Amino acid sequence: MAAERFPDDFELSLIDVGAAGGIHPRWGKMENPKTSVLMIEPEARAFDELGDSAEGRIKVSAVALSAGKGTRFLHVARKGMCSSFHKRNFEFVNRFPLKERFDIIGEEETPTESLDDTVSGSGFDIIDFIKLDVEGHENAVISQGQETFGKAIGIEAELVFAPLFVGGAKFCDQHNSFTALGYELYDLQRYYWRRENGRDLPSRGQIIFCNGLYLKTPETVIAEDATDARRVRAALRIYASFGLLDLVKEMHDLSLDRGLLNERESQMVSNHLNARRYAKGHDAPSGIVHRVLMKVSRLFAGLARKIEPTRDERSFYGSDEELGQ
């Protein structure tokens, strides 16, 4: 095990619910034998682009998740990733550009089952991280996925603030569900839309939804099972993948005290922390200069956002940078 391979040399088991587009690059290359993924995607066009691979470590399920076994009508949108069990609130979305992507081009009677049943039948006994994006149907999925969500260490979920759906989940519903399961909110990647008649103006627009990062703290991970060394390594990989170095350090120290990391693993984590520390200028000989330059950089970045607060002035939406980092 080479030190520079942390965090990718620590095992990780991911569940991607609403997997159109594939998993995020933060989790590394899918050829990595240490990474296992269950991708759940009911929309046929998106599902066909996925496919099982990597000697069974990456599994794809075409099931649609809901509160249990049954059938529901999927409202198939012109843009496949926008399909949902819930009707769009067109009175709201028609205020914004590119509303045609939400046009309903058909309805499909779709078999459903719960997240817990899907995971149980998949052979994924170990669950470390869950990404959840089910276009407004989160409440139903969470209600019958308690066992699965309870096992994980982290969740990335799409959280909706605006009335995008008729009867869809809202931020407060999801937030309360996740915190009740022992998670804490760590970061938000917010998305804003500008109205059609002002899409080319330097306005932030209205916050519509965000990607939220919920994590169990190092203390919670240890409290849930103080003997599971594999779970500790998975937590370290998750924290490091989001750049949350303070959590990496805390998890490392708690685990080392309990004998849950061997000397080589501990050295890998320490090397990673030191490399990131010097990369950011902390404790390095040129650290003071680096921090001054960073402050100047943030000042100019703030001025730029006042002039044009979105990332792409040709588009009608803007967003924060990636979660973590």
C-alpha positions as CSV (number, residue, x, y, z in Angstrom):
1,M,0.0,0.0,0.0
2,A,1.6,3.2,-1.1
3,A,1.1,6.3,1.0
4,E,0.1,8.4,-1.9
5,R,-2.9,6.2,-2.6
6,F,-4.9,7.3,0.4
7,P,-7.8,7.6,0.5
8,D,-8.5,5.3,-2.5
9,D,-6.8,2.3,-0.9
10,F,-9.5,2.1,1.8
11,E,-12.5,0.1,0.9
12,L,-15.8,1.9,0.2
13,S,-19.3,0.7,-0.6
14,L,-21.6,3.3,-2.3
15,I,-25.3,3.3,-3.2
16,D,-26.3,5.8,-5.9
17,V,-30.0,6.3,-6.0
18,G,-30.9,8.2,-9.2
19,A,-27.7,7.2,-10.9
20,A,-28.2,8.8,-14.3
21,G,-24.9,10.2,-15.4
22,G,-22.8,7.8,-13.3
23,I,-21.0,8.4,-10.0
24,H,-19.1,11.5,-9.1
25,P,-15.3,11.6,-9.9
26,R,-14.5,12.3,-6.2
27,W,-14.8,8.5,-5.6
28,G,-11.9,7.8,-8.0
29,K,-11.7,5.3,-10.9
30,M,-14.2,2.6,-11.1
31,E,-11.4,0.1,-11.8
32,N,-10.4,0.5,-8.2
33,P,-11.0,-2.9,-6.6
34,K,-11.6,-1.2,-3.3
35,T,-14.7,0.5,-4.5
36,S,-18.1,-1.2,-4.8
37,V,-21.2,0.6,-6.1
38,L,-24.9,-0.2,-6.4
39,M,-26.5,2.1,-8.9
40,I,-30.3,2.4,-8.9
41,E,-31.9,4.1,-11.9
42,P,-35.5,3.4,-13.2
43,E,-35.6,5.7,-16.2
44,A,-35.0,3.5,-19.2
45,R,-32.9,5.9,-21.3
46,A,-30.5,6.6,-18.4
47,F,-30.4,3.0,-17.3
48,D,-29.3,1.8,-20.7
49,E,-26.2,4.0,-20.4
50,L,-25.0,2.5,-17.1
51,G,-24.6,-1.3,-17.1
52,D,-22.9,-3.7,-14.7
53,S,-19.2,-3.8,-14.9
54,A,-15.9,-4.3,-12.9
55,E,-16.4,-8.0,-12.1
56,G,-19.6,-7.5,-10.1
57,R,-18.3,-4.7,-8.0
58,I,-20.6,-2.3,-9.8
59,K,-24.2,-3.4,-10.0
60,V,-27.1,-1.6,-11.7
61,S,-30.7,-2.0,-10.7
62,A,-33.6,-0.7,-12.8
63,V,-36.0,-0.7,-9.9
64,A,-37.9,2.5,-8.9
65,L,-37.8,3.2,-5.2
66,S,-40.9,4.2,-3.2
67,A,-42.5,3.3,0.1
68,G,-42.8,-0.3,-0.8
69,K,-43.7,-3.0,-3.4
70,G,-46.3,-1.9,-5.9
71,T,-46.7,0.2,-9.0
72,R,-46.7,4.0,-9.7
73,F,-46.9,6.1,-12.8
74,L,-43.6,7.7,-13.7
75,H,-44.1,11.0,-15.5
76,V,-41.4,10.8,-18.2
77,A,-39.9,14.2,-18.9
78,R,-38.3,15.3,-22.2
79,K,-35.0,15.3,-20.3
80,G,-34.8,11.9,-18.8
81,M,-33.1,13.0,-15.6
82,C,-36.1,15.2,-14.8
83,S,-38.6,12.3,-14.8
84,S,-40.5,11.9,-11.5
85,F,-43.4,10.2,-9.8
86,H,-44.6,13.7,-8.9
87,K,-46.1,16.1,-11.4
88,R,-44.1,19.3,-11.9
89,N,-45.5,22.5,-10.6
90,F,-45.5,24.2,-14.1
91,E,-47.0,27.4,-12.6
92,F,-43.6,27.8,-10.9
93,V,-41.1,26.3,-13.4
94,N,-42.6,28.2,-16.3
95,R,-41.1,31.4,-14.8
96,F,-37.6,30.1,-15.8
97,P,-35.7,29.3,-19.0
98,L,-35.5,25.8,-20.5
99,K,-38.8,24.8,-19.1
100,E,-39.4,22.5,-22.0
101,R,-37.0,19.9,-20.4
102,F,-39.8,19.2,-17.9
103,D,-42.4,18.6,-20.6
104,I,-44.1,15.2,-20.0
105,I,-43.7,13.0,-23.1
106,G,-45.3,10.0,-21.6
107,E,-46.3,8.0,-18.6
108,E,-45.0,4.6,-17.6
109,E,-46.5,2.3,-15.1
110,T,-43.5,1.4,-13.0
111,P,-42.9,-1.4,-10.5
112,T,-41.6,-0.1,-7.2
113,E,-40.0,-1.4,-4.0
114,S,-38.4,0.0,-0.9
115,L,-34.8,0.9,-0.6
116,D,-34.3,-1.6,2.2
117,D,-35.7,-4.4,0.1
118,T,-33.6,-3.4,-3.0
119,V,-30.4,-3.4,-1.0
120,S,-31.3,-6.6,0.8
121,G,-31.7,-8.4,-2.5
122,S,-28.6,-6.9,-4.1
123,G,-26.0,-8.6,-1.8
124,F,-24.8,-5.2,-0.6
125,D,-24.4,-6.0,3.1
126,I,-22.0,-3.2,3.8
127,I,-23.1,0.4,3.1
128,D,-20.9,3.4,3.7
129,F,-22.3,6.2,1.6
130,I,-25.6,7.0,-0.2
131,K,-26.3,9.5,-2.9
132,L,-30.1,10.3,-3.1
133,D,-31.7,12.1,-6.1
134,V,-35.2,10.9,-6.8
135,E,-36.9,14.1,-8.0
136,G,-39.2,15.0,-5.2
137,H,-39.9,11.4,-4.0
138,E,-37.4,11.5,-1.1
139,N,-39.9,11.2,1.7
140,A,-41.3,7.9,0.5
141,V,-37.8,6.5,-0.1
142,I,-36.5,7.5,3.3
143,S,-39.6,6.2,5.1
144,Q,-38.9,2.7,4.0
145,G,-35.1,2.9,3.9
146,Q,-34.4,3.4,7.6
147,E,-32.3,0.4,7.9
148,T,-30.1,1.3,4.9
149,F,-29.7,4.9,5.9
150,G,-29.0,3.9,9.4
151,K,-26.0,1.7,8.3
152,A,-24.3,4.4,6.2
153,I,-21.7,7.0,7.3
154,G,-22.6,9.7,4.9
155,I,-25.4,10.9,2.6
156,E,-25.4,13.3,-0.4
157,A,-29.0,14.3,-1.1
158,E,-30.8,16.7,-3.4
159,L,-32.8,19.1,-1.1
160,V,-35.5,21.2,-2.6
161,F,-36.4,24.7,-1.3
162,A,-38.8,25.8,-4.1
163,P,-42.2,24.4,-5.1
164,L,-40.9,22.3,-8.0
165,F,-43.3,19.4,-7.6
166,V,-46.9,18.9,-6.6
167,G,-46.7,17.0,-3.3
168,G,-42.9,16.6,-3.4
169,A,-40.4,16.6,-0.5
170,K,-39.1,19.8,0.9
171,F,-35.8,20.6,2.6
172,C,-37.2,20.5,6.1
173,D,-38.7,17.0,5.7
174,Q,-35.4,15.5,4.5
175,H,-33.2,17.4,7.0
176,N,-35.3,16.2,9.9
177,S,-35.2,12.6,8.7
178,F,-31.5,12.6,8.3
179,T,-30.7,14.3,11.7
180,A,-33.1,11.8,13.4
181,L,-30.8,9.0,12.1
182,G,-27.7,10.5,13.7
183,Y,-26.4,12.6,10.8
184,E,-25.2,16.2,10.9
185,L,-25.4,18.7,8.1
186,Y,-21.9,19.6,6.8
187,D,-22.2,21.4,3.5
188,L,-24.6,22.8,0.9
189,Q,-24.0,23.3,-2.8
190,R,-26.8,25.7,-3.7
191,Y,-28.4,26.2,-7.1
192,Y,-30.0,29.4,-8.2
193,W,-32.3,30.1,-11.2
194,R,-32.9,33.5,-12.9
195,R,-36.2,34.3,-14.5
196,E,-36.7,34.1,-18.2
197,N,-36.9,37.9,-18.6
198,G,-33.7,38.5,-16.7
199,R,-31.6,35.5,-17.6
200,D,-28.8,37.7,-19.0
201,L,-28.7,40.1,-16.1
202,P,-26.0,39.9,-13.3
203,S,-28.5,38.7,-10.7
204,R,-28.1,35.7,-8.4
205,G,-31.7,34.7,-8.9
206,Q,-33.8,32.5,-6.6
207,I,-32.4,29.5,-4.6
208,I,-34.2,26.4,-6.0
209,F,-32.5,23.4,-4.5
210,C,-29.1,22.3,-3.2
211,N,-27.0,19.2,-2.8
212,G,-26.6,18.6,0.9
213,L,-23.9,16.6,2.6
214,Y,-24.8,14.8,5.8
215,L,-22.2,12.9,7.8
216,K,-21.9,10.9,11.0
217,T,-19.2,12.4,13.1
218,P,-16.1,10.4,14.1
219,E,-17.5,10.2,17.6
220,T,-20.8,8.7,16.2
221,V,-19.0,6.2,14.0
222,I,-17.0,5.0,17.0
223,A,-20.0,4.9,19.3
224,E,-22.0,2.8,16.8
225,D,-19.3,0.2,16.7
226,A,-16.0,0.6,18.6
227,T,-14.5,-2.5,17.1
228,D,-15.1,-2.2,13.3
229,A,-11.8,-1.2,11.7
230,R,-13.2,-1.5,8.2
231,R,-15.9,1.1,9.0
232,V,-13.3,3.4,10.4
233,R,-11.3,3.2,7.1
234,A,-14.4,3.9,5.1
235,A,-15.2,7.0,7.2
236,L,-11.6,8.2,6.7
237,R,-12.0,7.8,2.9
238,I,-15.4,9.7,2.9
239,Y,-14.1,12.6,5.0
240,A,-10.9,12.9,2.9
241,S,-12.9,12.7,-0.4
242,F,-14.8,15.8,0.6
243,G,-11.6,17.5,1.9
244,L,-12.8,17.6,5.5
245,L,-9.4,17.2,7.0
246,D,-10.4,18.1,10.6
247,L,-12.7,15.0,10.5
248,V,-9.9,12.9,9.1
249,K,-7.6,14.0,11.9
250,E,-10.2,13.3,14.6
251,M,-11.1,9.9,13.2
252,H,-7.5,9.0,12.9
253,D,-6.7,9.9,16.5
254,L,-9.8,8.2,17.9
255,S,-9.1,5.0,15.9
256,L,-5.4,4.9,16.8
257,D,-6.2,5.1,20.5
258,R,-8.4,2.1,20.1
259,G,-6.1,0.0,17.9
260,L,-8.4,0.3,14.8
261,L,-5.6,1.5,12.5
262,N,-2.3,-0.3,12.0
263,E,1.0,1.5,11.7
264,R,1.0,1.6,7.9
265,E,-2.6,2.9,7.7
266,S,-1.9,5.5,10.3
267,Q,1.2,6.7,8.3
268,M,-0.8,6.9,5.1
269,V,-3.4,9.2,6.8
270,S,-0.7,11.3,8.4
271,N,1.2,11.7,5.1
272,H,-2.1,12.8,3.4
273,L,-2.8,15.4,6.2
274,N,0.8,16.7,6.0
275,A,0.7,16.9,2.2
276,R,-2.6,18.9,2.3
277,R,-1.4,21.1,5.1
278,Y,1.7,22.2,3.1
279,A,-0.3,22.5,-0.1
280,K,-2.5,25.0,1.7
281,G,0.5,26.9,3.2
282,H,-0.1,26.0,6.8
283,D,3.0,25.6,8.9
284,A,5.2,25.9,5.8
285,P,8.1,28.4,5.7
286,S,6.1,30.5,3.1
287,G,2.8,30.0,5.0
288,I,2.4,33.7,5.9
289,V,2.9,34.8,2.3
290,H,0.5,32.1,1.1
291,R,-2.2,33.1,3.6
292,V,-1.9,36.8,2.5
293,L,-2.3,35.8,-1.1
294,M,-5.3,33.7,-0.3
295,K,-7.0,36.6,1.4
296,V,-6.3,38.8,-1.6
297,S,-7.7,36.1,-3.8
298,R,-10.9,35.8,-1.8
299,L,-11.3,39.6,-1.9
300,F,-11.2,39.7,-5.7
301,A,-13.4,36.6,-5.9
302,G,-16.0,38.5,-3.7
303,L,-15.8,41.5,-6.0
304,A,-16.3,39.3,-9.0
305,R,-19.4,37.7,-7.5
306,K,-20.9,41.2,-6.9
307,I,-20.4,42.0,-10.6
308,E,-21.6,38.6,-11.8
309,P,-22.6,36.2,-9.0
310,T,-23.2,33.2,-11.2
311,R,-20.7,30.9,-12.7
312,D,-21.8,31.3,-16.3
313,E,-23.4,34.5,-17.5
314,R,-24.7,32.8,-20.6
315,S,-26.8,30.4,-18.5
316,F,-29.8,31.2,-16.3
317,Y,-28.5,29.3,-13.3
318,G,-25.6,29.6,-10.9
319,S,-24.3,27.4,-8.1
320,D,-21.7,27.1,-5.4
321,E,-18.6,25.1,-6.1
322,E,-18.4,21.4,-5.3
323,L,-19.3,20.0,-1.9
324,G,-16.5,20.0,0.6
325,Q,-12.9,20.7,-0.6
